[in-house]
Amino acid sequence: MILDYLRTLAHPFDRHAAMTHVTASAVVVGVRGVLLHRHRRLHRWLQPGGHLDPGERPEDGALRECEEETGLTVGHPADGPVLVHVDVHGSADDHIHLDARYLLVGADADPAPPPTESQDVAWFSWELASAVADEALVGALSAARRLIATGTVEIPGGTSEECNG
């Protein structure tokens, strides 16, 4: 259904071309667990993400947005980008976001967001991430956790009990 809808948009990746457009975000996992940030305006724990730059592919936008918002080095799993979820939601100015949510692997490091971004960025266990996250993110967290638990996606360096939990 979403792919059919995308075909009707002349420029689905251009935030200025239409009120409905694609955004990209990341479910970031690593040996420390799951990374979330508290959105400055919405005051909710969410995955890092945002609008695409002109000409940018969603999987690249997820990487860029994550690094910009968290200060962490992240990457796609070894086998390449993994789309774990697509969420359709309203946003400011009556925009509709078709949010492509990718699984990314975060470095074993403390987040270091720049001063212009939310300073509330933290690693959580799967259980705590699901408990504090915005309800629209819980499906993506469940999908990512399943991919890791079944061995479909491997996390470099292994995962902690907290991440597998």
N, C-alpha and C positions, 0 to 999 in steps of 0.2 A: 504494500500500500504506500509506504513512504517513497520507494523507488518510483512508483507511478506518479506520485505527486511531484517529485523532483524533476521529472521529465517535462512538467508543465511550466517550470520556472525558466525564464530566459537566462538568468545568471544566478543560479542557486548559491554560489559561494561569495557573492558580492553583497555585503551588508547594506549598501546604499542603493542597490538596484530594485529591491522589493522589501516589503515588510516581513516576508518570510524568507529566511536564509539559513544556511548551514553554519553551525559553530562546532568547535572541537574541544574536548576536555579529556581528562585522564584519571583513571583509577590507578594510582601509583602504589605499588607494592614493593617490598624488599625484606631484607632479613629483620628489620625492625617492626614490620607489620604493614599497616595501610596509612597513607599520608592524606590528611585532610586540611583544609584551611577554612577559617571562619570568615565568610564574606563580609566585607566592610559595610556595605549598604543593607544587605538582607539579614545580617546577623544570624546566619545559619551555617552549619558545618557542611561544606561542599567539596567536590573534587575541583582541582585547578582547571581552568579552561577559559575560553572566550572566543572572540571573533577572529576570523581568518584574515590574514593580510592579503592584498591583491595578488592573485596567481598562486596562492599557497594551497597545498593539498591538506585535507583535514588531518591526516596522520602526522604531518609536519607541524601543523598549527598546534596540535595537542602537545608535542614536545616543546615548542617555543613558549607557549602559554605557561606550561608547568614550570619550566626553568625561570621564566620571568617572575612568576608569582611566588615561588618557593625558594629560589636561589640554589636548588639542588641540581646536580647532574642526573639526568634521566635518559633512558633509552628504551627502544622497543625490545621485546623478547628476541632471542637469538634467531628464531625462524621468521622474523619480520612482524609488521604491525598486526595487532589482534583487536578487531572491533568487538567490544563486549556488549554494547547496548546502544540503542538510539532512543533519545527522549525528545518528545515534542512538548514545548512549554512556552507560555507567554513570557514576555520580558518588558522592559521599560519602553515607553513610547509605542505601545501596542504592537511591538514586533513579535513574530513567532520564530522561535529558535528550533531548528532540527539539529539537536546536539548529538554528534557522533562521539561516543565515549570509548577511548582506547585503553588497553592495558599497557602500562609502562612500568619499567623497573627502575626504582630509585636507588641511589648510592647509599651506602651505610654511613650516613652523616646527619648532622643536625641541620634542619632547615635554616636558611639565612635569607629571608625575603628582603628586598630593598625597601627603603623607607616609604616609597610610594605605594607599596602593596600592604595587604593585611599582615600584621605581625603575629597573628594567631595561626600558626602553622605547626602541626604536630603529627607524630606517628601514633597510631592507635592499634590495639589488637583488633582482629576481625569483629569480635563481639561488641566491643566498645564503639568501633566505627559504625557498625550497623545501628547501635542504640542512639548515637548522637547525630548521625547524618540526617540531612533532609530526607524526607520519606521518598522523594523522587529518585534518590540515589541508591536506595537499598537494593533494587533489582540489579543494578550494575555491580554492586559489591558482591551480591550472591553469585552472579554469573562469573565474575573474576575468580572468586574463591573456588568455585566448582572446577574451572579450568586448571587451576593450580593443584587442587586436591587430587584430580584424576590423572595428573601428569601430562595433560594435553599441552600445557605451557610450563616450561621449567624456569625457575628463578635462579640466575647465576649466583653461585655461592651458597645455594640452598636456602631454606627458609627456617626461621626460628619456630619454636612451639607456638609463639604468639601469632605468627603469620599463618601457620597451618591450623591452629587451634580450633 
